[in-house]
Amino acid sequence: MSRKGSSKRIAGWLGVPAADLAGVPEHILEAVASRMEAADQAAAKLEPELVEHVHDVVSRLRREAATDPLTGLPNRRAMSKGLTEVLAQAHRGGSPVAVLVVDLDGLKSVNDRGGHAAGDIVLREVATRLLQAVRRGDLVGRWGGDEFVVVCPDTDEQGAGHVAAKLCALIAARPVTLTDGEVSVSISVGSAVAATVEAAAAIAAADAAMYRAKRLRRSGVGRLEQLEA
């Protein structure tokens, strides 16, 4: 590279006029220009790796923001978004959507017996069993505390009843193993069937049905609610 070219490039890098480098020896200019060129080549090589790394970090942060850290299920925010999308699709197609609120019975007594570590074991096991009970296209998430939400597209009142009964049976089928023994678990389930209402209204109706189930203390399944727009 000529002295003029080296001076111009270095001046641009430093943000000074090229004339300010007039007194710098040529061999120094060439050495600096060579180092700059090598640095540019290294940066060009690293750029794709850096972009990929940033993409991986952003993807991981998005997953963490949408995931319940204890159970690995979608969290409340992610479930609200997912339910809204399912309801919008159902509205366009005119198909029903079953929304089920699942409440774990007696979690406080488990925590009192074995501490929150025992309660965490039960919550993780319940999450696993809920996933085993639903179809591939259904959504299962942790709503918060001891509550979970299950969303079943293309499911009417009768289908919602079958899902709720299946959930109750699978959860109660066998005890959960703790570090100091076993504990039997059960759930209360409330269902609401909707096609055109907002997500919050569907959740509220299913939640109310779940609390009726707790008060009745019968099969653990609350009366189904048919929601209209």
Number of C-alpha atoms within 10 A of each C-alpha: 10 10 16 13 14 21 24 19 18 19 16 12 11 10 9 12 13 17 10 10 17 12 7 10 10 16 10 12 22 18 12 16 21 14 12 15 13 12 12 12 12 11 12 11 11 12 12 11 11 12 11 12 12 12 12 12 12 12 12 11 12 11 13 14 14 17 20 19 11 12 18 15 22 24 22 18 15 19 24 18 12 18 24 17 13 21 25 17 16 18 16 10 11 13 16 22 27 29 29 31 30 28 25 19 16 14 20 13 11 21 15 11 12 14 12 14 13 20 21 18 18 24 22 15 17 24 20 16 15 21 18 12 17 17 11 9 10 15 20 22 27 26 22 12 10 19 18 25 28 26 27 24 23 19 20 20 19 11 15 23 22 12 22 24 16 15 27 21 16 16 22 16 12 13 15 18 14 16 9 9 9 11 13 14 19 21 26 27 35 31 32 30 29 28 28 20 16 14 21 11 14 28 21 15 22 26 24 18 24 27 20 18 21 19 12 12 12 10 15 26 26 28 18 23 19 16 15 10 8
